[in-house]
Amino acid sequence: MYVSARSDYALRAMLAVAVAVASRGGGGSGGGELVKAASLAEVQDIPLSFLQGILLDLRRAGLLHSHRGADGGYALTRPADEITVGDVLRAVGGSLTTVRGLPAERAGYHGVAAGLTDVWLAVHGAIATVVDSTTLADLLTRNSTDHAPTTS
């Protein structure tokens, strides 16, 4: 599995939104104050123009909602304990694992290499097990036991 900058940034942005909502006493399901893209970019050291495309993908996938205007910004559509790392990775990157640019299940081999398909599918399954069982809340809980998260 290759974790792209886009995937890494998407997870960092989602975690920052979840922390901001939690620090304001919100439940993470759309209530309360919204987090501005510029604030996310600054806090997470992500180029704003790159982040805006990522936020659009996350919104289209139903993980974030947004409001325009001076008081606008982004919020999670569901509580952090209902959004998995896998949800975020698929929203911005598509398939979790690829072989030569194709989803693992579409990699086809002939002859002596035919067994590789089973290996790639097993790798895909192992990755899916980890990312689909790890929520944003899990990551925030792990972080809070190590050191307090920073928000702006």
C-alpha positions in Angstrom: 0.0 0.0 0.0 1.3 3.4 -1.0 0.0 6.3 1.2 0.0 9.4 -1.0 0.4 12.9 0.3 -3.3 13.4 -0.6 -4.4 10.5 1.6 -2.1 11.7 4.5 -3.4 15.3 4.2 -7.0 14.1 4.1 -6.7 12.1 7.3 -4.9 15.0 9.0 -7.6 17.4 8.0 -10.4 15.1 9.1 -8.6 14.6 12.5 -8.2 18.4 12.9 -11.9 19.0 12.2 -12.8 16.2 14.7 -10.6 17.8 17.3 -12.0 21.3 16.7 -15.5 20.0 17.1 -14.6 18.1 20.3 -12.8 21.1 21.8 -15.9 23.2 21.2 -18.2 20.7 22.8 -19.8 19.6 19.6 -20.8 16.0 18.8 -19.2 15.9 15.4 -22.4 15.5 13.4 -22.8 18.9 11.9 -23.6 21.0 14.9 -21.6 23.8 16.3 -18.9 26.0 14.8 -17.3 25.2 11.5 -13.6 24.9 10.7 -12.2 27.1 8.0 -10.1 25.6 5.2 -7.4 28.2 5.8 -7.2 27.3 9.5 -6.9 23.6 8.6 -4.2 24.3 6.1 -2.2 26.4 8.6 -2.6 24.0 11.6 -1.7 20.9 9.5 0.9 22.6 7.3 -1.0 21.7 4.1 -0.9 23.9 1.0 -4.4 25.5 0.9 -4.9 25.0 -2.8 -4.2 21.3 -2.5 -6.3 21.0 0.6 -9.4 22.6 -1.1 -9.5 19.8 -3.6 -9.2 17.2 -0.8 -12.0 18.9 1.1 -14.2 18.8 -2.0 -13.6 15.0 -2.3 -14.4 14.5 1.4 -17.6 16.5 1.0 -18.6 14.6 -2.1 -18.0 11.3 -0.3 -20.4 12.5 2.5 -17.7 12.7 5.2 -17.8 16.5 5.6 -20.4 19.2 5.0 -19.6 22.8 4.3 -21.1 26.2 4.4 -20.0 29.2 2.4 -19.5 32.7 3.6 -17.7 34.6 6.4 -19.0 32.2 9.0 -18.5 29.2 6.7 -16.3 26.2 7.0 -16.3 22.5 7.4 -17.7 20.0 9.9 -17.9 16.2 10.1 -21.2 14.7 8.8 -21.1 11.9 11.4 -19.4 11.6 14.8 -15.7 10.7 14.7 -16.3 7.2 16.0 -18.4 6.5 12.9 -15.8 7.6 10.3 -13.1 5.1 9.6 -9.6 5.6 8.1 -10.8 3.4 5.2 -13.7 5.8 4.6 -11.3 8.7 4.2 -8.7 6.8 2.1 -11.4 5.6 -0.3 -12.9 9.1 -0.6 -9.6 10.6 -1.8 -7.8 7.7 -3.4 -10.2 5.1 -4.6 -9.0 1.6 -4.1 -6.9 0.9 -1.0 -4.4 -1.2 -2.9 -3.4 -1.1 -6.5 -1.2 -3.3 -8.7 0.3 -1.4 -11.7 -2.4 1.3 -11.2 -5.4 -1.2 -11.1 -7.4 -2.3 -8.1 -5.9 -5.5 -6.6 -9.0 -7.5 -7.7 -8.4 -6.6 -11.3 -4.7 -7.7 -11.5 -4.6 -10.7 -13.6 -1.7 -13.1 -14.2 -1.1 -16.2 -16.3 1.1 -19.2 -15.9 3.6 -19.3 -13.0 2.6 -15.9 -11.8 -1.1 -16.8 -11.4 -0.7 -17.1 -7.6 0.1 -13.4 -7.3 -3.5 -12.5 -7.6 -4.2 -14.3 -4.3 -1.3 -12.5 -2.6 -2.5 -9.1 -3.7 -6.0 -9.9 -2.6 -4.8 -11.0 0.8 -2.7 -7.8 1.2 -5.8 -5.8 0.2 -7.9 -7.7 2.8 -5.3 -7.2 5.6 -5.2 -3.5 4.8 -8.9 -3.2 4.7 -9.2 -4.9 8.0 -6.9 -2.4 9.7 -8.3 0.8 8.1 -11.9 -0.2 8.3 -11.7 -1.0 12.0 -9.8 2.2 13.0 -12.0 5.3 13.4 -11.0 8.9 13.7 -12.0 8.7 17.4 -9.6 5.8 17.9 -6.8 7.9 16.5 -7.7 10.9 18.7 -7.9 8.7 21.8 -4.4 7.3 21.0 -3.1 10.9 20.5 -4.6 12.2 23.7 -2.9 9.5 25.8 0.5 10.4 24.3 0.1 14.2 24.2 -2.6 16.8 23.8 -3.6 17.6 20.2 -3.1 21.1 19.0 -5.8 23.3 17.5 -6.1 26.9 16.6 
